[in-house]
Every structure is written in C-alpha cells, then in structure tokens.
Amino acid sequence: MIRFLIRTLVFLASAAIGLWVTSLVVDGVTVQLNGYLITVAIFAVAQSILTPFIAKVVSQNARAFLGGVGLLSTFVALLLASFFGDSLVITGGVLTWVGATVLTWLFTAVATLLLPLALVKAGVERARNSD
C-alpha cells in the first residue's frame, strides 16, 4: 500500500512538473495557479488510464506504432485536461499542440525517473543523520 501511494505521488508530481515546465517553454501553453491541482489530477488520471488502453489497442492492430503510445496518451490527456480543467490553456495551432505533447511527455518521463532517485537519496540522508 505504501509503494502504491509513493508511486501515485511520484506520478502526480511528475505530471505537475511536466505541465508547469511545458508552460514555461512552449508559447501558447498557459498554466494558471487557480485549479492547477485539479488539472494535474485530470491529466495524471487520464494518462494512467489511457496508456495501457492505447497500448493494448495498438499492439493488437498496429504494432509498428507501439513507440508512440506515450505521446498519443499524453496528447489525449492534455486535451482532456485543457477541456475539463480550469488552469491549462493551450492556444495556437498544430505546432503548439505537438510541442506541448512532446515536451510534456519528455518532462514527465524525466521527472518520473528522477523523483524516486531523489526520494531514495533523501531517505538515505535522513537515516544517516538520525544515527
């Protein structure tokens, strides 16, 4: 249960980081503080549900596209988060959406990789200091 909670927190934090950094880098992507946590939750839940679903559909019908599953689920999750959330606004054309998708996917993936390492390092430091 603890591992599930930690994974959930890491996934939510990585989604928050990915959306925030993308808003800093891509013109036309705006994240407002009001409602940001709800938007992050919508994005994270949508992506966590969509990724296995899209992977299953693609693996059954078009195996050559398996590498794009993360990008496709990120795009759909961004679309849902911008539609249902109050704080994510993506204006602009196709290039803005492509840039937002690629960078959100990249930043979320990197944060998902680095956050557990930082948590382990913090835990080790805490254990050393408590002795």
Secondary structure by P-SEA (a helix, b strand, c coil): caaaaaaaaaaaaaaaaaaaaaaaccccbbbbccaaaaaaaaaaaaaaaaaaaaaaaaaacccccccaaaaaaaaaaaaaaaaccccccccccaaaaaaaaaaaaaaaaaaaacaaaaaaaaaaaaaaaac
